[in-house]
């Protein structure tokens, strides 16, 4: 015979579980959106630099003048990614 929990015990267990889930949800949320925006900007910069570099390489192969010009900063941005 299996021991059965009373309704009160089951309700208390369900309430404790909900309280724990709410606490984990609140504590797991990011503190600041500024950090997230800064991170996304850091990810975007190398992607833009790579795209511009690829466009300039293609233009060079076609005998066209580069639009963006590759500078040491462009390569540094790619290196630091």
PyMOL Python script that loads the backbone (N, CA, C, O; Angstrom):
from pymol import cmd

cmd.read_pdbstr("""\
ATOM      1  N   UNK A   1       0.828  -1.176   0.000  1.00  0.00           N
ATOM      2  CA  UNK A   1       0.000   0.000   0.000  1.00  0.00           C
ATOM      3  C   UNK A   1       0.881   1.250   0.000  1.00  0.00           C
ATOM      4  O   UNK A   1       1.791   1.382   0.819  1.00  0.00           O
ATOM      5  N   UNK A   2       0.602   2.150  -0.914  1.00  0.00           N
ATOM      6  CA  UNK A   2       1.401   3.365  -1.015  1.00  0.00           C
ATOM      7  C   UNK A   2       0.842   4.441  -0.097  1.00  0.00           C
ATOM      8  O   UNK A   2      -0.373   4.602   0.020  1.00  0.00           O
ATOM      9  N   UNK A   3       1.742   5.180   0.557  1.00  0.00           N
ATOM     10  CA  UNK A   3       1.238   6.287   1.377  1.00  0.00           C
ATOM     11  C   UNK A   3       0.738   7.412   0.474  1.00  0.00           C
ATOM     12  O   UNK A   3       1.372   7.745  -0.527  1.00  0.00           O
ATOM     13  N   UNK A   4      -0.391   7.985   0.835  1.00  0.00           N
ATOM     14  CA  UNK A   4      -0.975   9.058   0.043  1.00  0.00           C
ATOM     15  C   UNK A   4      -0.826  10.375   0.793  1.00  0.00           C
ATOM     16  O   UNK A   4      -0.915  10.421   2.020  1.00  0.00           O
ATOM     17  N   UNK A   5      -0.601  11.428   0.046  1.00  0.00           N
ATOM     18  CA  UNK A   5      -0.517  12.753   0.643  1.00  0.00           C
ATOM     19  C   UNK A   5      -1.911  13.327   0.808  1.00  0.00           C
ATOM     20  O   UNK A   5      -2.804  13.092  -0.006  1.00  0.00           O
ATOM     21  N   UNK A   6      -2.071  14.066   1.855  1.00  0.00           N
ATOM     22  CA  UNK A   6      -3.358  14.731   2.051  1.00  0.00           C
ATOM     23  C   UNK A   6      -3.475  15.894   1.061  1.00  0.00           C
ATOM     24  O   UNK A   6      -2.492  16.321   0.456  1.00  0.00           O
ATOM     25  N   UNK A   7      -4.668  16.377   0.921  1.00  0.00           N
ATOM     26  CA  UNK A   7      -4.880  17.507   0.002  1.00  0.00           C
ATOM     27  C   UNK A   7      -4.081  18.732   0.460  1.00  0.00           C
ATOM     28  O   UNK A   7      -3.546  19.484  -0.354  1.00  0.00           O
ATOM     29  N   UNK A   8      -4.018  18.906   1.748  1.00  0.00           N
ATOM     30  CA  UNK A   8      -3.288  20.055   2.286  1.00  0.00           C
ATOM     31  C   UNK A   8      -1.802  19.941   1.945  1.00  0.00           C
ATOM     32  O   UNK A   8      -1.192  20.929   1.536  1.00  0.00           O
ATOM     33  N   UNK A   9      -1.221  18.781   2.102  1.00  0.00           N
ATOM     34  CA  UNK A   9       0.192  18.572   1.787  1.00  0.00           C
ATOM     35  C   UNK A   9       0.451  18.755   0.296  1.00  0.00           C
ATOM     36  O   UNK A   9       1.460  19.343  -0.093  1.00  0.00           O
ATOM     37  N   UNK A  10      -0.436  18.265  -0.520  1.00  0.00           N
ATOM     38  CA  UNK A  10      -0.286  18.424  -1.965  1.00  0.00           C
ATOM     39  C   UNK A  10      -0.379  19.896  -2.353  1.00  0.00           C
ATOM     40  O   UNK A  10       0.378  20.359  -3.206  1.00  0.00           O
ATOM     41  N   UNK A  11      -1.296  20.632  -1.737  1.00  0.00           N
ATOM     42  CA  UNK A  11      -1.436  22.063  -2.024  1.00  0.00           C
ATOM     43  C   UNK A  11      -0.194  22.828  -1.573  1.00  0.00           C
ATOM     44  O   UNK A  11       0.276  23.721  -2.278  1.00  0.00           O
ATOM     45  N   UNK A  12       0.334  22.484  -0.410  1.00  0.00           N
ATOM     46  CA  UNK A  12       1.555  23.137   0.078  1.00  0.00           C
ATOM     47  C   UNK A  12       2.740  22.838  -0.844  1.00  0.00           C
ATOM     48  O   UNK A  12       3.551  23.722  -1.121  1.00  0.00           O
ATOM     49  N   UNK A  13       2.840  21.606  -1.311  1.00  0.00           N
ATOM     50  CA  UNK A  13       3.927  21.253  -2.223  1.00  0.00           C
ATOM     51  C   UNK A  13       3.797  22.012  -3.541  1.00  0.00           C
ATOM     52  O   UNK A  13       4.793  22.501  -4.074  1.00  0.00           O
ATOM     53  N   UNK A  14       2.585  22.112  -4.068  1.00  0.00           N
ATOM     54  CA  UNK A  14       2.368  22.851  -5.317  1.00  0.00           C
ATOM     55  C   UNK A  14       2.666  24.338  -5.123  1.00  0.00           C
ATOM     56  O   UNK A  14       3.258  24.969  -5.999  1.00  0.00           O
ATOM     57  N   UNK A  15       2.261  24.899  -3.984  1.00  0.00           N
ATOM     58  CA  UNK A  15       2.539  26.306  -3.691  1.00  0.00           C
ATOM     59  C   UNK A  15       4.029  26.567  -3.568  1.00  0.00           C
ATOM     60  O   UNK A  15       4.534  27.569  -4.074  1.00  0.00           O
ATOM     61  N   UNK A  16       4.732  25.664  -2.894  1.00  0.00           N
ATOM     62  CA  UNK A  16       6.179  25.820  -2.750  1.00  0.00           C
ATOM     63  C   UNK A  16       6.865  25.738  -4.107  1.00  0.00           C
ATOM     64  O   UNK A  16       7.815  26.474  -4.373  1.00  0.00           O
ATOM     65  N   UNK A  17       6.387  24.849  -4.956  1.00  0.00           N
ATOM     66  CA  UNK A  17       6.955  24.710  -6.299  1.00  0.00           C
ATOM     67  C   UNK A  17       6.733  25.997  -7.113  1.00  0.00           C
ATOM     68  O   UNK A  17       7.640  26.459  -7.806  1.00  0.00           O
ATOM     69  N   UNK A  18       5.533  26.566  -7.024  1.00  0.00           N
ATOM     70  CA  UNK A  18       5.248  27.810  -7.744  1.00  0.00           C
ATOM     71  C   UNK A  18       6.109  28.953  -7.218  1.00  0.00           C
ATOM     72  O   UNK A  18       6.622  29.759  -7.994  1.00  0.00           O
ATOM     73  N   UNK A  19       6.265  29.018  -5.905  1.00  0.00           N
ATOM     74  CA  UNK A  19       7.100  30.056  -5.299  1.00  0.00           C
ATOM     75  C   UNK A  19       8.547  29.930  -5.765  1.00  0.00           C
ATOM     76  O   UNK A  19       9.193  30.935  -6.063  1.00  0.00           O
ATOM     77  N   UNK A  20       9.049  28.719  -5.829  1.00  0.00           N
ATOM     78  CA  UNK A  20      10.408  28.481  -6.304  1.00  0.00           C
ATOM     79  C   UNK A  20      10.554  28.889  -7.764  1.00  0.00           C
ATOM     80  O   UNK A  20      11.540  29.528  -8.129  1.00  0.00           O
ATOM     81  N   UNK A  21       9.591  28.529  -8.600  1.00  0.00           N
ATOM     82  CA  UNK A  21       9.650  28.910 -10.011  1.00  0.00           C
ATOM     83  C   UNK A  21       9.614  30.417 -10.192  1.00  0.00           C
ATOM     84  O   UNK A  21      10.341  30.960 -11.023  1.00  0.00           O
ATOM     85  N   UNK A  22       8.777  31.097  -9.423  1.00  0.00           N
ATOM     86  CA  UNK A  22       8.719  32.567  -9.499  1.00  0.00           C
ATOM     87  C   UNK A  22      10.047  33.189  -9.075  1.00  0.00           C
ATOM     88  O   UNK A  22      10.529  34.123  -9.716  1.00  0.00           O
ATOM     89  N   UNK A  23      10.636  32.676  -8.002  1.00  0.00           N
ATOM     90  CA  UNK A  23      11.920  33.204  -7.536  1.00  0.00           C
ATOM     91  C   UNK A  23      13.006  32.983  -8.583  1.00  0.00           C
ATOM     92  O   UNK A  23      13.814  33.877  -8.835  1.00  0.00           O
ATOM     93  N   UNK A  24      13.033  31.800  -9.194  1.00  0.00           N
ATOM     94  CA  UNK A  24      14.033  31.538 -10.238  1.00  0.00           C
ATOM     95  C   UNK A  24      13.825  32.441 -11.445  1.00  0.00           C
ATOM     96  O   UNK A  24      14.795  32.888 -12.057  1.00  0.00           O
ATOM     97  N   UNK A  25      12.581  32.713 -11.791  1.00  0.00           N
ATOM     98  CA  UNK A  25      12.298  33.594 -12.913  1.00  0.00           C
ATOM     99  C   UNK A  25      12.785  35.011 -12.638  1.00  0.00           C
ATOM    100  O   UNK A  25      13.407  35.640 -13.493  1.00  0.00           O
ATOM    101  N   UNK A  26      12.499  35.504 -11.447  1.00  0.00           N
ATOM    102  CA  UNK A  26      12.895  36.879 -11.098  1.00  0.00           C
ATOM    103  C   UNK A  26      14.416  36.994 -11.001  1.00  0.00           C
ATOM    104  O   UNK A  26      14.991  37.965 -11.493  1.00  0.00           O
ATOM    105  N   UNK A  27      15.067  36.026 -10.379  1.00  0.00           N
ATOM    106  CA  UNK A  27      16.522  36.093 -10.213  1.00  0.00           C
ATOM    107  C   UNK A  27      17.263  35.831 -11.514  1.00  0.00           C
ATOM    108  O   UNK A  27      18.396  36.286 -11.679  1.00  0.00           O
ATOM    109  N   UNK A  28      16.647  35.109 -12.437  1.00  0.00           N
ATOM    110  CA  UNK A  28      17.307  34.770 -13.687  1.00  0.00           C
ATOM    111  C   UNK A  28      17.224  35.843 -14.745  1.00  0.00           C
ATOM    112  O   UNK A  28      17.843  35.712 -15.801  1.00  0.00           O
ATOM    113  N   UNK A  29      16.481  36.894 -14.494  1.00  0.00           N
ATOM    114  CA  UNK A  29      16.336  37.956 -15.486  1.00  0.00           C
ATOM    115  C   UNK A  29      17.588  38.826 -15.520  1.00  0.00           C
ATOM    116  O   UNK A  29      18.225  39.032 -14.487  1.00  0.00           O
ATOM    117  N   UNK A  30      17.947  39.342 -16.703  1.00  0.00           N
ATOM    118  CA  UNK A  30      19.131  40.201 -16.784  1.00  0.00           C
ATOM    119  C   UNK A  30      18.906  41.502 -16.023  1.00  0.00           C
ATOM    120  O   UNK A  30      17.795  42.030 -15.963  1.00  0.00           O
ATOM    121  N   UNK A  31      19.986  41.998 -15.448  1.00  0.00           N
ATOM    122  CA  UNK A  31      19.879  43.203 -14.645  1.00  0.00           C
ATOM    123  C   UNK A  31      19.757  44.463 -15.461  1.00  0.00           C
ATOM    124  O   UNK A  31      19.032  45.379 -15.073  1.00  0.00           O
ATOM    125  N   UNK A  32      20.444  44.535 -16.576  1.00  0.00           N
ATOM    126  CA  UNK A  32      20.485  45.778 -17.326  1.00  0.00           C
ATOM    127  C   UNK A  32      20.413  45.486 -18.819  1.00  0.00           C
ATOM    128  O   UNK A  32      21.062  44.569 -19.322  1.00  0.00           O
ATOM    129  N   UNK A  33      19.622  46.271 -19.505  1.00  0.00           N
ATOM    130  CA  UNK A  33      19.565  46.114 -20.962  1.00  0.00           C
ATOM    131  C   UNK A  33      20.745  46.802 -21.631  1.00  0.00           C
ATOM    132  O   UNK A  33      21.062  46.500 -22.781  1.00  0.00           O
ATOM    133  N   UNK A  34      21.398  47.721 -20.932  1.00  0.00           N
ATOM    134  CA  UNK A  34      22.555  48.419 -21.503  1.00  0.00           C
ATOM    135  C   UNK A  34      23.687  47.424 -21.780  1.00  0.00           C
ATOM    136  O   UNK A  34      24.368  47.528 -22.800  1.00  0.00           O
ATOM    137  N   UNK A  35      23.886  46.471 -20.883  1.00  0.00           N
ATOM    138  CA  UNK A  35      24.919  45.454 -21.104  1.00  0.00           C
ATOM    139  C   UNK A  35      24.599  44.614 -22.322  1.00  0.00           C
ATOM    140  O   UNK A  35      25.485  44.279 -23.109  1.00  0.00           O
ATOM    141  N   UNK A  36      23.334  44.275 -22.472  1.00  0.00           N
ATOM    142  CA  UNK A  36      22.909  43.477 -23.625  1.00  0.00           C
ATOM    143  C   UNK A  36      23.100  44.267 -24.922  1.00  0.00           C
ATOM    144  O   UNK A  36      23.572  43.716 -25.916  1.00  0.00           O
ATOM    145  N   UNK A  37      22.738  45.541 -24.918  1.00  0.00           N
ATOM    146  CA  UNK A  37      22.907  46.376 -26.111  1.00  0.00           C
ATOM    147  C   UNK A  37      24.380  46.541 -26.468  1.00  0.00           C
ATOM    148  O   UNK A  37      24.742  46.515 -27.644  1.00  0.00           O
ATOM    149  N   UNK A  38      25.222  46.709 -25.469  1.00  0.00           N
ATOM    150  CA  UNK A  38      26.657  46.844 -25.700  1.00  0.00           C
ATOM    151  C   UNK A  38      27.223  45.558 -26.315  1.00  0.00           C
ATOM    152  O   UNK A  38      28.051  45.610 -27.224  1.00  0.00           O
ATOM    153  N   UNK A  39      26.775  44.424 -25.820  1.00  0.00           N
ATOM    154  CA  UNK A  39      27.217  43.131 -26.349  1.00  0.00           C
ATOM    155  C   UNK A  39      26.790  42.963 -27.804  1.00  0.00           C
ATOM    156  O   UNK A  39      27.575  42.507 -28.636  1.00  0.00           O
ATOM    157  N   UNK A  40      25.549  43.331 -28.109  1.00  0.00           N
ATOM    158  CA  UNK A  40      25.065  43.217 -29.490  1.00  0.00           C
ATOM    159  C   UNK A  40      25.829  44.156 -30.420  1.00  0.00           C
ATOM    160  O   UNK A  40      26.094  43.808 -31.571  1.00  0.00           O
ATOM    161  N   UNK A  41      26.185  45.342 -29.929  1.00  0.00           N
ATOM    162  CA  UNK A  41      26.969  46.278 -30.740  1.00  0.00           C
ATOM    163  C   UNK A  41      28.355  45.707 -31.010  1.00  0.00           C
ATOM    164  O   UNK A  41      28.878  45.830 -32.118  1.00  0.00           O
ATOM    165  N   UNK A  42      28.944  45.086 -30.001  1.00  0.00           N
ATOM    166  CA  UNK A  42      30.256  44.471 -30.186  1.00  0.00           C
ATOM    167  C   UNK A  42      30.199  43.331 -31.185  1.00  0.00           C
ATOM    168  O   UNK A  42      31.171  43.105 -31.906  1.00  0.00           O
ATOM    169  N   UNK A  43      29.106  42.616 -31.251  1.00  0.00           N
ATOM    170  CA  UNK A  43      28.955  41.549 -32.235  1.00  0.00           C
ATOM    171  C   UNK A  43      28.730  42.106 -33.637  1.00  0.00           C
ATOM    172  O   UNK A  43      29.180  41.516 -34.620  1.00  0.00           O
ATOM    173  N   UNK A  44      28.043  43.228 -33.733  1.00  0.00           N
ATOM    174  CA  UNK A  44      27.707  43.806 -35.025  1.00  0.00           C
ATOM    175  C   UNK A  44      28.931  44.433 -35.702  1.00  0.00           C
ATOM    176  O   UNK A  44      29.065  44.349 -36.923  1.00  0.00           O
ATOM    177  N   UNK A  45      29.812  45.051 -34.939  1.00  0.00           N
ATOM    178  CA  UNK A  45      30.958  45.753 -35.519  1.00  0.00           C
ATOM    179  C   UNK A  45      31.855  44.840 -36.362  1.00  0.00           C
ATOM    180  O   UNK A  45      32.180  45.213 -37.490  1.00  0.00           O
ATOM    181  N   UNK A  46      32.264  43.689 -35.886  1.00  0.00           N
ATOM    182  CA  UNK A  46      33.092  42.821 -36.743  1.00  0.00           C
ATOM    183  C   UNK A  46      32.329  42.310 -37.969  1.00  0.00           C
ATOM    184  O   UNK A  46      32.913  42.120 -39.036  1.00  0.00           O
ATOM    185  N   UNK A  47      31.020  42.090 -37.808  1.00  0.00           N
ATOM    186  CA  UNK A  47      30.218  41.624 -38.933  1.00  0.00           C
ATOM    187  C   UNK A  47      30.161  42.682 -40.029  1.00  0.00           C
ATOM    188  O   UNK A  47      30.252  42.352 -41.211  1.00  0.00           O
ATOM    189  N   UNK A  48      30.012  43.944 -39.651  1.00  0.00           N
ATOM    190  CA  UNK A  48      29.994  45.038 -40.623  1.00  0.00           C
ATOM    191  C   UNK A  48      31.374  45.192 -41.259  1.00  0.00           C
ATOM    192  O   UNK A  48      31.485  45.368 -42.472  1.00  0.00           O
ATOM    193  N   UNK A  49      32.422  45.125 -40.444  1.00  0.00           N
ATOM    194  CA  UNK A  49      33.779  45.262 -40.979  1.00  0.00           C
ATOM    195  C   UNK A  49      34.088  44.133 -41.959  1.00  0.00           C
ATOM    196  O   UNK A  49      34.716  44.367 -42.992  1.00  0.00           O
ATOM    197  N   UNK A  50      33.657  42.919 -41.646  1.00  0.00           N
ATOM    198  CA  UNK A  50      33.877  41.785 -42.547  1.00  0.00           C
ATOM    199  C   UNK A  50      33.136  41.989 -43.860  1.00  0.00           C
ATOM    200  O   UNK A  50      33.680  41.731 -44.934  1.00  0.00           O
ATOM    201  N   UNK A  51      31.906  42.448 -43.771  1.00  0.00           N
ATOM    202  CA  UNK A  51      31.103  42.681 -44.972  1.00  0.00           C
ATOM    203  C   UNK A  51      31.739  43.741 -45.866  1.00  0.00           C
ATOM    204  O   UNK A  51      31.821  43.570 -47.083  1.00  0.00           O
ATOM    205  N   UNK A  52      32.186  44.826 -45.262  1.00  0.00           N
ATOM    206  CA  UNK A  52      32.824  45.895 -46.049  1.00  0.00           C
ATOM    207  C   UNK A  52      34.119  45.398 -46.685  1.00  0.00           C
ATOM    208  O   UNK A  52      34.409  45.721 -47.836  1.00  0.00           O
ATOM    209  N   UNK A  53      34.891  44.620 -45.947  1.00  0.00           N
ATOM    210  CA  UNK A  53      36.135  44.082 -46.479  1.00  0.00           C
ATOM    211  C   UNK A  53      35.857  43.151 -47.661  1.00  0.00           C
ATOM    212  O   UNK A  53      36.550  43.207 -48.677  1.00  0.00           O
ATOM    213  N   UNK A  54      34.840  42.294 -47.523  1.00  0.00           N
ATOM    214  CA  UNK A  54      34.488  41.381 -48.618  1.00  0.00           C
ATOM    215  C   UNK A  54      34.022  42.147 -49.857  1.00  0.00           C
ATOM    216  O   UNK A  54      34.359  41.774 -50.980  1.00  0.00           O
ATOM    217  N   UNK A  55      33.256  43.208 -49.658  1.00  0.00           N
ATOM    218  CA  UNK A  55      32.815  44.023 -50.787  1.00  0.00           C
ATOM    219  C   UNK A  55      33.998  44.672 -51.495  1.00  0.00           C
ATOM    220  O   UNK A  55      34.048  44.721 -52.724  1.00  0.00           O
ATOM    221  N   UNK A  56      34.952  45.170 -50.706  1.00  0.00           N
ATOM    222  CA  UNK A  56      36.124  45.805 -51.310  1.00  0.00           C
ATOM    223  C   UNK A  56      36.976  44.791 -52.068  1.00  0.00           C
ATOM    224  O   UNK A  56      37.520  45.111 -53.125  1.00  0.00           O
ATOM    225  N   UNK A  57      37.099  43.574 -51.543  1.00  0.00           N
ATOM    226  CA  UNK A  57      37.864  42.538 -52.243  1.00  0.00           C
ATOM    227  C   UNK A  57      37.193  42.209 -53.574  1.00  0.00           C
ATOM    228  O   UNK A  57      37.866  42.096 -54.599  1.00  0.00           O
ATOM    229  N   UNK A  58      35.876  42.056 -53.559  1.00  0.00           N
ATOM    230  CA  UNK A  58      35.159  41.771 -54.805  1.00  0.00           C
ATOM    231  C   UNK A  58      35.290  42.918 -55.804  1.00  0.00           C
ATOM    232  O   UNK A  58      35.481  42.688 -56.998  1.00  0.00           O
ATOM    233  N   UNK A  59      35.187  44.148 -55.316  1.00  0.00           N
ATOM    234  CA  UNK A  59      35.328  45.302 -56.210  1.00  0.00           C
ATOM    235  C   UNK A  59      36.741  45.351 -56.793  1.00  0.00           C
ATOM    236  O   UNK A  59      36.918  45.690 -57.964  1.00  0.00           O
ATOM    237  N   UNK A  60      37.735  45.018 -55.988  1.00  0.00           N
ATOM    238  CA  UNK A  60      39.124  45.010 -56.452  1.00  0.00           C
ATOM    239  C   UNK A  60      39.299  43.960 -57.550  1.00  0.00           C
ATOM    240  O   UNK A  60      39.961  44.219 -58.555  1.00  0.00           O
ATOM    241  N   UNK A  61      38.714  42.792 -57.364  1.00  0.00           N
ATOM    242  CA  UNK A  61      38.821  41.729 -58.371  1.00  0.00           C
ATOM    243  C   UNK A  61      38.150  42.106 -59.681  1.00  0.00           C
ATOM    244  O   UNK A  61      38.565  41.661 -60.751  1.00  0.00           O
ATOM    245  N   UNK A  62      37.108  42.930 -59.591  1.00  0.00           N
ATOM    246  CA  UNK A  62      36.412  43.384 -60.797  1.00  0.00           C
ATOM    247  C   UNK A  62      37.061  44.627 -61.403  1.00  0.00           C
ATOM    248  O   UNK A  62      36.606  45.129 -62.431  1.00  0.00           O
ATOM    249  N   UNK A  63      38.117  45.121 -60.771  1.00  0.00           N
ATOM    250  CA  UNK A  63      38.821  46.295 -61.282  1.00  0.00           C
ATOM    251  C   UNK A  63      38.149  47.598 -60.906  1.00  0.00           C
ATOM    252  O   UNK A  63      38.414  48.629 -61.523  1.00  0.00           O
ATOM    253  N   UNK A  64      37.300  47.574 -59.923  1.00  0.00           N
ATOM    254  CA  UNK A  64      36.605  48.780 -59.473  1.00  0.00           C
ATOM    255  C   UNK A  64      37.311  49.338 -58.243  1.00  0.00           C
ATOM    256  O   UNK A  64      38.026  48.627 -57.536  1.00  0.00           O
ATOM    257  N   UNK A  65      37.092  50.614 -58.010  1.00  0.00           N
ATOM    258  CA  UNK A  65      37.689  51.250 -56.834  1.00  0.00           C
ATOM    259  C   UNK A  65      36.961  50.779 -55.571  1.00  0.00           C
ATOM    260  O   UNK A  65      35.740  50.624 -55.576  1.00  0.00           O
ATOM    261  N   UNK A  66      37.707  50.557 -54.505  1.00  0.00           N
ATOM    262  CA  UNK A  66      37.053  50.153 -53.254  1.00  0.00           C
ATOM    263  C   UNK A  66      36.189  51.283 -52.693  1.00  0.00           C
ATOM    264  O   UNK A  66      36.541  52.458 -52.799  1.00  0.00           O
ATOM    265  N   UNK A  67      35.075  50.919 -52.107  1.00  0.00           N
ATOM    266  CA  UNK A  67      34.171  51.917 -51.517  1.00  0.00           C
ATOM    267  C   UNK A  67      34.575  52.317 -50.113  1.00  0.00           C
ATOM    268  O   UNK A  67      34.511  53.490 -49.744  1.00  0.00           O
ATOM    269  N   UNK A  68      34.983  51.349 -49.346  1.00  0.00           N
ATOM    270  CA  UNK A  68      35.208  51.609 -47.930  1.00  0.00           C
ATOM    271  C   UNK A  68      36.665  51.854 -47.606  1.00  0.00           C
ATOM    272  O   UNK A  68      36.984  52.552 -46.643  1.00  0.00           O
ATOM    273  N   UNK A  69      37.540  51.292 -48.393  1.00  0.00           N
ATOM    274  CA  UNK A  69      38.965  51.414 -48.090  1.00  0.00           C
ATOM    275  C   UNK A  69      39.294  50.561 -46.881  1.00  0.00           C
ATOM    276  O   UNK A  69      38.636  50.656 -45.845  1.00  0.00           O
ATOM    277  N   UNK A  70      40.282  49.755 -47.012  1.00  0.00           N
ATOM    278  CA  UNK A  70      40.670  48.924 -45.882  1.00  0.00           C
ATOM    279  C   UNK A  70      41.782  49.614 -45.128  1.00  0.00           C
ATOM    280  O   UNK A  70      42.814  49.977 -45.691  1.00  0.00           O
ATOM    281  N   UNK A  71      41.553  49.782 -43.869  1.00  0.00           N
ATOM    282  CA  UNK A  71      42.546  50.429 -43.019  1.00  0.00           C
ATOM    283  C   UNK A  71      42.967  49.455 -41.927  1.00  0.00           C
ATOM    284  O   UNK A  71      42.408  48.367 -41.786  1.00  0.00           O
ATOM    285  N   UNK A  72      43.951  49.868 -41.171  1.00  0.00           N
ATOM    286  CA  UNK A  72      44.405  49.033 -40.060  1.00  0.00           C
ATOM    287  C   UNK A  72      43.285  48.836 -39.038  1.00  0.00           C
ATOM    288  O   UNK A  72      43.220  47.795 -38.384  1.00  0.00           O
ATOM    289  N   UNK A  73      42.413  49.820 -38.899  1.00  0.00           N
ATOM    290  CA  UNK A  73      41.305  49.704 -37.951  1.00  0.00           C
ATOM    291  C   UNK A  73      40.350  48.587 -38.363  1.00  0.00           C
ATOM    292  O   UNK A  73      39.812  47.881 -37.510  1.00  0.00           O
ATOM    293  N   UNK A  74      40.138  48.425 -39.670  1.00  0.00           N
ATOM    294  CA  UNK A  74      39.259  47.362 -40.139  1.00  0.00           C
ATOM    295  C   UNK A  74      39.822  46.000 -39.762  1.00  0.00           C
ATOM    296  O   UNK A  74      39.094  45.127 -39.291  1.00  0.00           O
ATOM    297  N   UNK A  75      41.109  45.827 -39.969  1.00  0.00           N
ATOM    298  CA  UNK A  75      41.724  44.558 -39.625  1.00  0.00           C
ATOM    299  C   UNK A  75      41.768  44.348 -38.110  1.00  0.00           C
ATOM    300  O   UNK A  75      41.608  43.225 -37.631  1.00  0.00           O
ATOM    301  N   UNK A  76      41.984  45.419 -37.366  1.00  0.00           N
ATOM    302  CA  UNK A  76      41.972  45.316 -35.895  1.00  0.00           C
ATOM    303  C   UNK A  76      40.600  44.909 -35.403  1.00  0.00           C
ATOM    304  O   UNK A  76      40.485  44.112 -34.472  1.00  0.00           O
ATOM    305  N   UNK A  77      39.545  45.452 -36.023  1.00  0.00           N
ATOM    306  CA  UNK A  77      38.187  45.099 -35.607  1.00  0.00           C
ATOM    307  C   UNK A  77      37.918  43.619 -35.863  1.00  0.00           C
ATOM    308  O   UNK A  77      37.232  42.967 -35.076  1.00  0.00           O
ATOM    309  N   UNK A  78      38.450  43.093 -36.945  1.00  0.00           N
ATOM    310  CA  UNK A  78      38.260  41.681 -37.242  1.00  0.00           C
ATOM    311  C   UNK A  78      39.085  40.803 -36.300  1.00  0.00           C
ATOM    312  O   UNK A  78      38.649  39.724 -35.898  1.00  0.00           O
ATOM    313  N   UNK A  79      40.269  41.277 -35.958  1.00  0.00           N
ATOM    314  CA  UNK A  79      41.158  40.515 -35.097  1.00  0.00           C
ATOM    315  C   UNK A  79      40.611  40.419 -33.676  1.00  0.00           C
ATOM    316  O   UNK A  79      40.752  39.389 -33.016  1.00  0.00           O
ATOM    317  N   UNK A  80      39.991  41.495 -33.213  1.00  0.00           N
ATOM    318  CA  UNK A  80      39.506  41.557 -31.832  1.00  0.00           C
ATOM    319  C   UNK A  80      38.150  40.878 -31.657  1.00  0.00           C
ATOM    320  O   UNK A  80      37.631  40.814 -30.543  1.00  0.00           O
ATOM    321  N   UNK A  81      37.589  40.385 -32.716  1.00  0.00           N
ATOM    322  CA  UNK A  81      36.259  39.758 -32.619  1.00  0.00           C
ATOM    323  C   UNK A  81      36.332  38.410 -31.952  1.00  0.00           C
ATOM    324  O   UNK A  81      35.309  37.746 -31.789  1.00  0.00           O
TER     325      UNK A  81
END
""", "prot")
cmd.dss("prot")
cmd.show_as("cartoon", "prot")
cmd.util.cbc("prot")
cmd.orient("prot")
